Amino acid sequence: MLSGYNDLLRCINNRDQLYQRCRCYIQAVQAANASADCFLQIPNDIDGGLDYVPSVLTTLAATYGCTILDSRLAPDMSDYATADAAGKMYDTLHPSDTGYAAIGNYFEPIIRGVLYP
């Protein structure tokens, strides 16, 4: 099951609201399928705002046994300035095609390791 940040972040203004919305979502998925693999993606750094997202997702992952996929660990994606200078940002929020490729290539072995141990 996949839900985008735009869905989860709609009308969210702070850490507690994000935690509660994501917690409810994870619990619903796990209730529907207790053996489902859960991945939480920490988004790439953006040009301002949402600094609380990584800590909320890390806490949820630890609580509910989810795997963290941290976009900031992909090559040249550590922070907004680095990603932008490397041509990996499309705008102040979204990675470019090369940014998405870097993130996907970084995530692939992690996901395969969980799904096919």
All heavy atoms as an XYZ file, in Angstrom:
896
protein
N       0.846     -1.169      0.000
C       0.000      0.000      0.000
C       0.894      1.236      0.000
O       1.886      1.288      0.699
C      -0.899     -0.032      1.234
C      -1.893      1.099      1.276
S      -3.063      0.881      2.625
C      -4.330     -0.022      1.776
N       0.532      2.211     -0.789
C       1.355      3.400     -0.929
C       0.482      4.636     -0.784
O      -0.602      4.712     -1.338
C       2.021      3.410     -2.310
C       2.828      4.641     -2.693
C       4.047      4.786     -1.796
C       3.251      4.538     -4.143
N       0.960      5.561     -0.011
C       0.272      6.844      0.111
C       1.309      7.934     -0.006
O       2.395      7.836      0.562
C      -0.446      6.945      1.456
O      -1.123      8.180      1.529
N       1.005      8.947     -0.757
C       1.960     10.027     -0.965
C       1.924     11.057      0.143
O       0.971     11.141      0.916
N       2.970     11.836      0.217
C       3.047     12.876      1.236
C       1.949     13.910      1.066
O       1.440     14.442      2.041
C       4.415     13.562      1.212
C       5.470     12.681      1.775
C       6.441     12.113      0.961
C       5.494     12.385      3.129
C       7.391     11.282      1.485
C       6.441     11.544      3.654
C       7.399     10.997      2.835
O       8.332     10.165      3.355
N       1.574     14.197     -0.165
C       0.511     15.174     -0.364
C      -0.783     14.710      0.299
O      -1.529     15.511      0.852
C       0.266     15.446     -1.850
C       1.405     16.190     -2.483
O       2.197     16.826     -1.799
N       1.514     16.113     -3.791
N      -1.029     13.395      0.262
C      -2.214     12.852      0.916
C      -2.100     12.954      2.432
O      -3.018     13.385      3.112
C      -2.418     11.385      0.528
C      -2.604     11.209     -0.958
O      -3.227     12.089     -1.582
O      -2.115     10.208     -1.498
N      -0.955     12.534      2.959
C      -0.783     12.506      4.407
C      -0.590     13.890      5.010
O      -0.956     14.129      6.154
C       0.405     11.619      4.775
C       0.205     10.129      4.531
C       1.497      9.376      4.778
C      -0.902      9.582      5.407
N       0.000     14.802      4.257
C       0.306     16.122      4.808
C      -0.814     17.141      4.631
O      -0.730     18.242      5.161
C       1.593     16.669      4.175
C       2.866     15.929      4.552
C       4.045     16.478      3.768
C       3.140     16.003      6.032
N      -1.844     16.775      3.897
C      -2.946     17.711      3.670
C      -3.516     18.191      5.002
O      -3.872     17.397      5.852
C      -4.027     17.039      2.835
C      -5.166     17.981      2.471
C      -6.117     17.368      1.468
N      -5.452     17.240      0.181
C      -5.341     16.099     -0.491
N      -5.837     15.001     -0.032
N      -4.734     16.076     -1.656
N      -3.539     19.482      5.206
C      -4.105     20.128      6.406
C      -3.324     19.810      7.684
O      -3.862     19.921      8.783
C      -5.574     19.776      6.596
S      -6.596     20.251      5.189
N      -2.082     19.408      7.566
C      -1.254     19.142      8.741
C      -0.349     20.348      8.969
O       0.319     20.815      8.052
C      -0.417     17.861      8.558
C      -1.333     16.653      8.604
C       0.661     17.756      9.612
C      -0.646     15.344      8.439
N      -0.322     20.801     10.204
C       0.443     21.996     10.524
C       1.575     21.776     11.509
O       2.326     22.689     11.786
C      -0.493     23.072     11.106
C      -1.562     23.451     10.116
O      -1.293     23.658      8.945
N      -2.799     23.520     10.589
N       1.667     20.559     12.066
C       2.714     20.358     13.064
C       3.050     18.879     13.237
O       2.403     17.998     12.670
C       2.302     20.981     14.403
C       1.064     20.346     14.992
O       0.966     19.131     15.101
N       0.095     21.174     15.363
N       4.051     18.642     14.054
C       4.584     17.305     14.328
C       3.507     16.357     14.863
O       3.394     15.218     14.420
C       5.714     17.463     15.333
C       6.258     16.203     15.934
C       7.256     16.510     17.048
N       8.275     17.436     16.637
C       9.436     17.095     16.083
N       9.715     15.819     15.873
N      10.315     18.002     15.750
N       2.724     16.803     15.829
C       1.729     15.928     16.443
C       0.659     15.485     15.451
O       0.240     14.326     15.462
C       1.074     16.611     17.649
C       2.054     16.810     18.792
O       3.020     16.030     18.901
O       1.850     17.764     19.569
N       0.223     16.399     14.608
C      -0.783     16.035     13.603
C      -0.218     15.018     12.614
O      -0.905     14.065     12.239
C      -1.268     17.276     12.863
C      -2.129     18.185     13.706
C      -2.497     19.467     12.968
O      -1.894     19.826     11.955
N      -3.499     20.173     13.478
N       1.040     15.214     12.198
C       1.665     14.255     11.283
C       1.784     12.889     11.955
O       1.451     11.869     11.352
C       3.035     14.746     10.823
C       3.801     13.772      9.927
C       3.066     13.542      8.604
C       5.214     14.262      9.681
N       2.230     12.877     13.190
C       2.381     11.610     13.905
C       1.043     10.877     13.984
O       0.960      9.682     13.677
C       2.951     11.846     15.311
C       3.136     10.570     16.074
C       4.305      9.836     15.954
C       2.123     10.054     16.880
C       4.472      8.640     16.627
C       2.268      8.855     17.549
C       3.449      8.155     17.426
O       3.603      6.960     18.082
N       0.006     11.581     14.390
C      -1.299     10.943     14.557
C      -1.850     10.417     13.235
O      -2.383      9.305     13.171
C      -2.303     11.913     15.208
C      -1.957     12.277     16.635
C      -1.797     11.075     17.550
O      -2.487     10.066     17.418
N      -0.860     11.150     18.471
N      -1.734     11.202     12.173
C      -2.263     10.761     10.882
C      -1.493      9.545     10.371
O      -2.093      8.566      9.911
C      -2.207     11.891      9.858
C      -2.784     11.415      8.528
C      -3.217     12.473      7.596
N      -4.235     13.334      8.157
C      -4.590     14.462      7.583
N      -4.027     14.839      6.457
N      -5.522     15.222      8.107
N      -0.178      9.586     10.455
C       0.621      8.449      9.985
C       0.404      7.226     10.865
O       0.320      6.103     10.360
C       2.098      8.817      9.950
S       2.549      9.976      8.654
N       0.298      7.419     12.171
C       0.056      6.314     13.093
C      -1.252      5.605     12.744
O      -1.300      4.373     12.632
C       0.003      6.820     14.535
C      -0.265      5.713     15.553
C      -0.430      6.277     16.956
N      -1.526      7.236     17.044
C      -2.822      6.901     17.150
N      -3.183      5.633     17.163
N      -3.753      7.836     17.230
N      -2.294      6.364     12.526
C      -3.587      5.769     12.158
C      -3.494      5.003     10.847
O      -4.053      3.908     10.704
C      -4.659      6.853     12.066
S      -5.134      7.531     13.660
N      -2.782      5.569      9.895
C      -2.625      4.927      8.592
C      -1.865      3.606      8.727
O      -2.292      2.572      8.203
C      -1.903      5.890      7.650
C      -1.735      5.373      6.254
C      -2.793      5.405      5.357
C      -0.528      4.850      5.827
C      -2.646      4.928      4.063
C      -0.369      4.377      4.541
C      -1.426      4.407      3.668
O      -1.280      3.936      2.401
N      -0.743      3.631      9.454
C       0.069      2.418      9.641
C      -0.746      1.358     10.380
O      -0.739      0.177      9.998
C       1.372      2.739     10.390
C       2.284      3.603      9.517
C       2.092      1.455     10.809
C       3.442      4.228     10.274
N      -1.443      1.751     11.423
C      -2.253      0.792     12.176
C      -3.336      0.165     11.298
O      -3.597     -1.036     11.408
C      -2.884      1.465     13.394
C      -1.886      1.773     14.485
C      -2.501      2.528     15.649
O      -3.489      3.237     15.497
N      -1.900      2.373     16.828
N      -3.947      0.942     10.437
C      -4.985      0.411      9.542
C      -4.393     -0.596      8.563
O      -4.976     -1.662      8.327
C      -5.672      1.547      8.793
N      -3.240     -0.280      8.006
C      -2.589     -1.204      7.075
C      -2.199     -2.487      7.798
O      -2.442     -3.594      7.312
C      -1.358     -0.542      6.410
C      -0.535     -1.565      5.641
C      -1.795      0.592      5.502
N      -1.606     -2.366      8.978
C      -1.180     -3.551      9.715
C      -2.371     -4.373     10.202
O      -2.278     -5.595     10.293
C      -0.249     -3.158     10.860
C       1.092     -2.670     10.335
C       2.078     -2.286     11.421
O       1.718     -1.984     12.548
N       3.351     -2.277     11.062
N      -3.491     -3.728     10.499
C      -4.704     -4.470     10.879
C      -5.240     -5.261      9.691
O      -5.744     -6.380      9.849
C      -5.764     -3.514     11.412
N      -5.134     -4.697      8.507
C      -5.610     -5.368      7.296
C      -4.698     -6.513      6.890
O      -5.153     -7.516      6.342
C      -5.740     -4.363      6.157
N      -3.397     -6.369      7.148
C      -2.431     -7.400      6.775
C      -1.243     -7.316      7.723
O      -0.310     -6.547      7.497
C      -1.978     -7.217      5.324
C      -1.040     -8.317      4.876
O      -0.581     -9.139      5.668
N      -0.733     -8.331      3.583
N      -1.290     -8.115      8.774
C      -0.272     -8.052      9.826
C       1.124     -8.407      9.326
O       2.121     -8.010      9.938
C      -0.657     -8.971     10.977
N       1.228     -9.128      8.219
C       2.547     -9.517      7.716
C       3.061     -8.581      6.619
O       4.108     -8.831      6.028
C       2.511    -10.954      7.196
O       1.643    -11.044      6.076
N       2.334     -7.513      6.363
C       2.754     -6.573      5.309
C       4.068     -5.897      5.698
O       4.286     -5.543      6.851
C       1.681     -5.513      5.090
N       4.943     -5.740      4.723
C       6.170     -4.976      4.935
C       5.828     -3.500      4.869
O       5.102     -3.060      3.975
C       7.219     -5.316      3.859
C       7.710     -6.749      3.983
O       8.157     -7.119      5.080
O       7.637     -7.482      2.992
N       6.350     -2.741      5.810
C       6.052     -1.315      5.900
C       7.325     -0.516      5.651
O       8.351     -0.750      6.303
C       5.496     -1.004      7.287
S       5.191      0.741      7.594
N       7.266      0.388      4.707
C       8.380      1.285      4.407
C       7.919      2.720      4.634
O       6.850      3.103      4.170
C       8.823      1.141      2.945
C       9.347     -0.214      2.597
C       8.501     -1.199      2.109
C      10.686     -0.512      2.752
C       8.974     -2.456      1.775
C      11.184     -1.763      2.419
C      10.322     -2.733      1.933
N       8.723      3.501      5.324
C       8.456      4.922      5.496
C       9.600      5.692      4.864
O      10.764      5.464      5.189
C       8.336      5.274      6.990
C       7.197      4.602      7.749
C       7.253      4.991      9.223
C       5.860      4.970      7.147
N       9.264      6.579      3.959
C      10.283      7.334      3.221
C      10.430      8.731      3.798
O       9.491      9.518      3.801
C       9.926      7.440      1.744
C      10.960      8.221      0.964
C      10.589      8.393     -0.487
O       9.667      7.758     -0.979
N      11.313      9.253     -1.170
N      11.638      9.012      4.262
C      11.971     10.373      4.649
C      12.255     11.125      3.360
O      13.094     10.706      2.561
C      13.180     10.410      5.591
C      12.825      9.716      6.906
C      13.646     11.849      5.831
C      13.984      9.565      7.867
N      11.538     12.212      3.120
C      11.706     12.918      1.844
C      13.035     13.647      1.750
O      13.718     13.867      2.760
C      10.539     13.908      1.836
C      10.231     14.137      3.264
C      10.545     12.856      3.978
N      13.358     14.022      0.535
C      14.539     14.849      0.329
C      14.361     16.171      1.065
O      13.254     16.604      1.353
C      14.759     15.104     -1.165
C      13.547     15.722     -1.822
O      12.580     15.011     -2.082
N      13.567     17.020     -2.078
N      15.481     16.801      1.381
C      15.453     18.109      2.027
C      14.858     19.121      1.051
O      15.118     19.057     -0.151
C      16.881     18.511      2.405
C      16.941     19.742      3.274
O      16.065     19.917      4.129
O      17.894     20.525      3.097
N      14.031     20.009      1.558
C      13.425     21.025      0.704
C      13.901     22.401      1.145
O      14.534     22.551      2.181
C      11.880     20.949      0.729
C      11.339     21.212      2.135
C      11.401     19.605      0.193
C       9.837     21.333      2.205
N      13.591     23.380      0.370
C      14.002     24.741      0.670
C      13.031     25.363      1.671
O      12.244     26.238      1.336
C      14.062     25.561     -0.627
C      14.696     26.921     -0.416
O      15.405     27.095      0.587
O      14.462     27.801     -1.261
N      13.050     24.844      2.900
C      12.259     25.409      3.982
C      11.061     24.577      4.386
O      10.365     24.019      3.550
N      10.853     24.453      5.676
C       9.665     23.794      6.210
C       9.787     22.297      6.359
O      10.673     21.664      5.810
N       8.897     21.741      7.149
C       8.746     20.303      7.379
C       9.983     19.648      8.000
O      10.224     18.455      7.802
C       8.361     19.582      6.088
C       7.084     20.044      5.412
C       6.832     19.245      4.144
C       5.891     19.934      6.345
N      10.751     20.390      8.782
C      11.950     19.845      9.411
C      11.646     18.723     10.402
O      12.519     17.942     10.743
C      12.726     20.951     10.129
C      13.301     21.976      9.175
O      13.485     21.652      7.985
O      13.567     23.105      9.624
N      10.412     18.642     10.863
C      10.025     17.638     11.847
C       9.713     16.272     11.231
O       9.614     15.275     11.941
C       8.816     18.118     12.660
C       7.619     18.515     11.819
C       6.692     17.574     11.402
C       7.431     19.840     11.431
C       5.602     17.933     10.630
C       6.336     20.204     10.663
C       5.428     19.256     10.269
O       4.350     19.611      9.503
N       9.557     16.197      9.929
C       9.143     14.946      9.290
C      10.110     13.790      9.566
O       9.665     12.694      9.936
C       8.897     15.143      7.778
C       8.663     13.819      7.071
C       7.722     16.087      7.559
N      11.436     13.948      9.415
C      12.323     12.804      9.660
C      12.195     12.201     11.060
O      12.141     10.976     11.201
C      13.724     13.383      9.436
C      13.505     14.506      8.475
C      12.187     15.108      8.888
N      12.110     13.036     12.092
C      12.033     12.483     13.447
C      10.696     11.775     13.683
O      10.645     10.746     14.367
C      12.282     13.563     14.498
O      11.275     14.545     14.462
N       9.617     12.303     13.124
C       8.314     11.646     13.264
C       8.344     10.276     12.587
O       7.926      9.270     13.171
C       7.180     12.521     12.676
C       5.881     11.727     12.565
C       6.971     13.767     13.529
N       8.851     10.209     11.366
C       8.870      8.934     10.644
C       9.812      7.929     11.297
O       9.511      6.728     11.349
C       9.242      9.164      9.179
C       8.231      9.988      8.373
C       8.698     10.142      6.935
C       6.836      9.387      8.434
N      10.937      8.391     11.824
C      11.871      7.504     12.513
C      11.230      6.915     13.772
O      11.370      5.723     14.055
C      13.170      8.258     12.857
O      13.752      8.729     11.633
C      14.166      7.368     13.563
N      10.510      7.736     14.515
C       9.808      7.260     15.708
C       8.734      6.236     15.334
O       8.617      5.181     15.970
C       9.169      8.445     16.468
O      10.209      9.331     16.878
C       8.380      7.974     17.673
N       7.970      6.536     14.308
C       6.940      5.600     13.860
C       7.550      4.280     13.387
O       7.006      3.210     13.678
C       6.105      6.229     12.745
C       5.147      7.328     13.183
C       4.701      8.153     11.976
C       3.945      6.743     13.907
N       8.651      4.346     12.662
C       9.308      3.126     12.183
C       9.739      2.251     13.348
O       9.539      1.031     13.325
C      10.502      3.482     11.301
N      10.319      2.860     14.369
C      10.751      2.103     15.538
C       9.565      1.502     16.287
O       9.627      0.369     16.767
C      11.571      2.999     16.469
N       8.485      2.238     16.367
C       7.300      1.783     17.098
C       6.572      0.659     16.377
O       6.099     -0.288     17.008
C       6.333      2.966     17.327
O       7.029      3.993     18.031
C       5.108      2.537     18.109
N       6.476      0.746     15.041
C       5.646     -0.184     14.279
C       6.434     -1.155     13.391
O       5.844     -1.845     12.571
C       4.624      0.594     13.449
C       3.637      1.298     14.337
C       3.768      2.649     14.619
C       2.586      0.602     14.935
C       2.872      3.295     15.469
C       1.696      1.235     15.784
C       1.846      2.573     16.047
O       0.976      3.199     16.896
N       7.749     -1.208     13.554
C       8.549     -2.176     12.819
C       8.666     -1.907     11.331
O       8.742     -2.830     10.525
N       8.672     -0.638     10.965
C       8.781     -0.259      9.554
C      10.239     -0.022      9.184
O      11.070      0.298     10.027
C       7.990      1.026      9.286
S       6.233      0.900      9.700
N      10.538     -0.162      7.918
C      11.860      0.142      7.390
C      11.887      1.590      6.935
O      10.994      2.027      6.212
C      12.190     -0.777      6.194
O      12.162     -2.139      6.640
C      13.548     -0.454      5.593
N      12.918      2.314      7.347
C      13.090      3.705      6.924
C      13.853      3.742      5.609
O      14.891      3.080      5.458
C      13.862      4.518      7.989
C      12.953      4.870      9.153
C      14.472      5.778      7.406
C      11.929      5.946      8.865
N      13.337      4.507      4.675
C      14.031      4.809      3.425
C      14.306      6.317      3.462
O      13.391      7.116      3.355
C      13.157      4.457      2.219
C      12.734      2.997      2.097
C      11.705      2.835      0.990
C      13.941      2.118      1.849
N      15.568      6.677      3.638
C      15.930      8.085      3.821
C      16.479      8.662      2.522
O      17.608      8.378      2.141
C      16.951      8.215      4.948
C      17.174      9.641      5.403
O      16.856     10.582      4.638
O      17.672      9.816      6.530
N      15.675      9.465      1.859
C      16.071     10.060      0.581
C      17.338     10.884      0.694
O      18.095     11.018     -0.264
C      14.950     10.960      0.051
O      13.781     10.225     -0.158
N      17.586     11.439      1.871
C      18.754     12.307      2.063
C      20.066     11.549      2.003
O      21.131     12.149      1.878
C      18.637     13.041      3.397
C      17.365     13.885      3.512
C      17.109     14.330      4.919
N      17.065     13.171      5.805
C      17.068     13.238      7.127
N      17.101     14.416      7.725
N      17.019     12.132      7.865
N      20.016     10.206      2.072
C      21.228      9.397      2.010
C      21.614      9.010      0.581
O      22.692      8.467      0.363
C      21.067      8.142      2.876
C      20.842      8.409      4.369
C      20.627      7.101      5.112
C      21.984      9.203      4.968
N      20.762      9.298     -0.373
C      21.091      9.042     -1.785
C      22.199     10.015     -2.213
O      22.328     11.104     -1.640
C      19.850      9.232     -2.657
N      22.991      9.632     -3.204
C      24.094     10.502     -3.633
C      23.631     11.917     -3.986
O      22.668     12.100     -4.729
C      24.648      9.776     -4.869
C      24.285      8.342     -4.659
C      22.956      8.378     -3.949
N      24.308     12.894     -3.425
C      24.067     14.328     -3.659
C      22.705     14.805     -3.189
O      22.232     15.856     -3.622
C      24.240     14.693     -5.142
C      25.644     14.477     -5.643
O      26.594     14.760     -4.893
O      25.795     14.020     -6.786
N      22.052     14.077     -2.297
C      20.727     14.472     -1.827
C      20.723     14.822     -0.336
O      19.674     14.956      0.270
C      19.711     13.352     -2.092
C      19.463     13.040     -3.553
S      18.804     14.417     -4.525
C      17.161     14.569     -3.864
N      21.894     15.011      0.265
C      21.992     15.203      1.713
C      21.256     16.434      2.218
O      20.722     16.431      3.315
C      23.453     15.269      2.139
O      24.094     16.352      1.479
N      21.242     17.482      1.430
C      20.539     18.704      1.811
C      20.136     19.430      0.531
O      20.607     19.110     -0.559
C      21.413     19.595      2.707
C      22.714     19.966      2.043
O      22.711     20.871      1.180
O      23.743     19.345      2.369
N      19.260     20.408      0.684
C      18.713     21.097     -0.488
C      19.813     21.745     -1.337
O      19.831     21.584     -2.555
C      17.678     22.144     -0.078
C      17.188     22.928     -1.272
C      16.238     22.380     -2.120
C      17.726     24.176     -1.584
C      15.818     23.067     -3.247
C      17.303     24.868     -2.705
C      16.357     24.310     -3.530
O      15.956     24.981     -4.653
N      20.733     22.464     -0.711
C      21.768     23.180     -1.467
C      22.624     22.218     -2.281
O      22.935     22.485     -3.449
C      22.635     24.012     -0.520
N      23.009     21.098     -1.681
C      23.831     20.109     -2.389
C      23.062     19.500     -3.552
O      23.582     19.391     -4.671
C      24.279     18.999     -1.425
O      25.038     19.584     -0.361
C      25.109     17.933     -2.123
N      21.823     19.109     -3.304
C      21.002     18.502     -4.357
C      20.754     19.498     -5.489
O      20.837     19.143     -6.670
C      19.682     18.001     -3.774
N      20.460     20.731     -5.145
C      20.199     21.749     -6.164
C      21.447     22.016     -6.995
O      21.376     22.082     -8.228
C      19.699     23.029     -5.497
C      19.143     24.027     -6.496
O      18.357     23.604     -7.375
O      19.485     25.215     -6.383
N      22.597     22.129     -6.338
C      23.853     22.377     -7.056
C      24.220     21.222     -7.988
O      24.849     21.434     -9.029
C      24.987     22.630     -6.059
N      23.812     20.006     -7.620
C      24.108     18.821     -8.438
C      23.063     18.612     -9.534
O      23.122     17.624    -10.269
C      24.181     17.584     -7.550
N      22.096     19.530     -9.650
C      21.061     19.404    -10.666
C      20.024     18.352    -10.343
O      19.320     17.864    -11.230
N      19.903     18.006     -9.074
C      18.972     16.946     -8.683
C      17.658     17.469     -8.106
O      16.853     16.699     -7.607
C      19.663     15.986     -7.723
C      20.787     15.241     -8.441
C      21.378     14.152     -7.631
C      22.409     13.407     -8.477
N      23.092     12.385     -7.730
N      17.442     18.795     -8.190
C      16.171     19.364     -7.751
C      15.484     20.015     -8.945
O      16.108     20.737     -9.717
C      16.384     20.399     -6.648
C      16.895     19.830     -5.334
S      15.833     18.575     -4.591
C      14.379     19.527     -4.172
N      14.185     19.745     -9.070
C      13.383     20.358    -10.129
C      12.936     21.752     -9.703
O      12.917     22.691    -10.485
C      12.174     19.464    -10.430
C      11.190     20.076    -11.386
C      11.488     20.159    -12.744
C       9.980     20.574    -10.936
C      10.584     20.730    -13.629
C       9.073     21.144    -11.807
C       9.390     21.229    -13.155
O       8.497     21.800    -14.016
N      12.541     21.852     -8.445
C      12.119     23.129     -7.861
C      12.491     23.093     -6.380
O      13.327     22.280     -5.984
C      10.628     23.381     -8.099
C       9.722     22.268     -7.582
O      10.134     21.516     -6.665
O       8.589     22.153     -8.069
N      11.899     23.918     -5.564
C      12.279     23.958     -4.149
C      11.713     22.797     -3.341
O      12.043     22.650     -2.169
C      11.831     25.282     -3.501
O      10.408     25.409     -3.637
C      12.520     26.468     -4.135
N      10.883     21.962     -3.949
C      10.299     20.815     -3.260
C      10.636     19.476     -3.896
O      10.886     18.499     -3.206
C       8.757     20.927     -3.238
C       8.146     22.109     -2.522
C       6.633     22.109     -2.718
C       8.490     22.083     -1.049
N      10.607     19.417     -5.197
C      10.648     18.147     -5.913
C      12.006     17.882     -6.551
O      12.580     18.776     -7.178
C       9.583     18.141     -7.020
C       8.224     18.406     -6.494
N       7.677     19.664     -6.486
C       7.314     17.577     -5.938
C       6.471     19.607     -5.947
N       6.222     18.347     -5.606
N      12.474     16.633     -6.445
C      13.691     16.270     -7.167
C      13.464     16.314     -8.681
O      12.345     16.185     -9.165
C      13.958     14.828     -6.724
C      13.226     14.670     -5.437
C      12.014     15.549     -5.572
N      14.550     16.476     -9.397
C      14.506     16.370    -10.860
C      14.502     14.889    -11.223
O      14.563     14.018    -10.347
C      15.750     17.043    -11.454
O      16.919     16.336    -11.048
N      14.441     14.596    -12.512
C      14.499     13.196    -12.940
C      15.771     12.521    -12.439
O      15.724     11.369    -11.992
C      14.421     13.095    -14.470
C      13.050     13.450    -15.008
O      12.080     13.538    -14.225
O      12.945     13.672    -16.236
N      16.910     13.225    -12.498
C      18.159     12.624    -12.000
C      18.132     12.475    -10.480
O      18.715     11.536     -9.940
C      19.398     13.426    -12.452
O      19.278     14.770    -11.986
C      19.567     13.406    -13.955
N      17.448     13.380     -9.788
C      17.298     13.249     -8.337
C      16.456     12.040     -7.971
O      16.815     11.256     -7.085
N      15.330     11.884     -8.675
C      14.487     10.709     -8.426
C      15.241      9.417     -8.763
O      15.114      8.415     -8.053
C      13.190     10.778     -9.230
C      12.125     11.637     -8.608
C      11.594     12.722     -9.295
C      11.630     11.365     -7.331
C      10.604     13.514     -8.731
C      10.645     12.150     -6.752
C      10.129     13.224     -7.459
O       9.157     13.996     -6.894
N      16.032      9.439     -9.813
C      16.817      8.251    -10.183
C      17.832      7.919     -9.093
O      18.012      6.744     -8.735
C      17.514      8.467    -11.522
N      18.489      8.941     -8.539
C      19.467      8.716     -7.473
C      18.788      8.103     -6.247
O      19.311      7.166     -5.629
C      20.161     10.020     -7.104
N      17.620      8.622     -5.906
C      16.879      8.106     -4.758
C      16.441      6.663     -5.020
O      16.621      5.778     -4.175
C      15.668      9.005     -4.437
C      16.148     10.379     -3.943
C      14.747      8.348     -3.419
C      15.049     11.439     -3.888
N      15.881      6.410     -6.190
C      15.430      5.063     -6.527
C      16.564      4.053     -6.533
O      16.417      2.936     -6.010
N      17.695      4.432     -7.103
C      18.850      3.530     -7.139
C      19.379      3.247     -5.739
O      19.854      2.143     -5.456
C      19.957      4.101     -8.018
C      19.594      4.066     -9.485
O      18.772      3.260     -9.926
N      20.191      4.954    -10.256
N      19.296      4.237     -4.868
C      19.731      4.041     -3.485
C      18.761      3.118     -2.732
O      19.172      2.258     -1.962
C      19.844      5.397     -2.766
C      20.209      5.246     -1.319
C      21.503      4.904     -0.937
C      19.253      5.407     -0.329
C      21.837      4.722      0.391
C      19.578      5.238      1.007
C      20.871      4.899      1.360
O      21.183      4.717      2.684
N      17.462      3.300     -2.958
C      16.457      2.507     -2.250
C      16.370      1.060     -2.713
O      16.007      0.181     -1.936
C      15.068      3.117     -2.426
C      14.819      4.375     -1.650
C      13.675      5.116     -1.893
C      15.699      4.833     -0.688
C      13.407      6.271     -1.184
C      15.450      5.999      0.021
C      14.293      6.717     -0.229
N      16.644      0.807     -3.987
C      16.391     -0.525     -4.545
C      17.006     -1.661     -3.728
O      16.295     -2.610     -3.377
C      16.854     -0.611     -5.998
C      16.559     -1.966     -6.596
C      17.027     -2.113     -8.021
O      17.782     -1.265     -8.520
O      16.623     -3.112     -8.646
N      18.302     -1.627     -3.390
C      18.834     -2.765     -2.634
C      18.252     -2.884     -1.220
O      18.130     -3.989     -0.688
C      20.346     -2.510     -2.594
C      20.527     -1.073     -2.946
C      19.333     -0.667     -3.754
N      17.857     -1.771     -0.637
C      17.243     -1.822      0.699
C      15.883     -2.514      0.608
O      15.583     -3.417      1.398
C      17.080     -0.397      1.273
C      18.450      0.274      1.424
C      16.332     -0.441      2.595
C      18.376      1.766      1.719
N      15.093     -2.118     -0.368
C      13.773     -2.717     -0.540
C      13.877     -4.196     -0.883
O      13.181     -5.026     -0.317
C      12.960     -1.954     -1.609
C      12.667     -0.525     -1.114
C      11.676     -2.692     -1.954
C      12.127      0.408     -2.178
N      14.773     -4.524     -1.800
C      14.965     -5.937     -2.166
C      15.393     -6.765     -0.956
O      14.949     -7.901     -0.784
C      15.980     -6.075     -3.288
C      15.465     -5.670     -4.638
C      16.532     -5.922     -5.731
N      16.070     -5.472     -7.003
C      15.285     -6.178     -7.812
N      14.895     -7.386     -7.450
N      14.917     -5.681     -8.977
N      16.266     -6.181     -0.121
C      16.721     -6.893      1.071
C      15.608     -7.216      2.051
O      15.625     -8.233      2.737
N      14.616     -6.343      2.128
C      13.480     -6.579      3.017
C      12.503     -7.567      2.373
O      12.033     -8.506      3.016
C      12.759     -5.251      3.356
C      11.447     -5.500      4.090
C      13.673     -4.353      4.182
N      12.187     -7.363      1.110
C      11.192     -8.206      0.442
C      11.700     -9.591      0.098
O      10.922    -10.557      0.063
C      10.697     -7.516     -0.839
C       9.985     -6.179     -0.652
C       9.585     -5.608     -2.015
C       8.770     -6.331      0.253
N      12.995     -9.703     -0.181
C      13.596    -10.987     -0.578
C      14.821    -11.280      0.275
O      15.946    -11.247     -0.234
C      13.972    -10.959     -2.067
C      12.868    -10.463     -2.946
C      12.921     -9.197     -3.539
C      11.739    -11.250     -3.188
C      11.902     -8.736     -4.347
C      10.708    -10.778     -3.999
C      10.803     -9.535     -4.575
O       9.788     -9.071     -5.366
N      14.610    -11.577      1.560
C      15.770    -11.777      2.466
C      16.595    -13.007      2.108
O      16.182    -13.909      1.490
C      15.135    -11.924      3.836
C      13.694    -12.200      3.625
C      13.353    -11.754      2.238
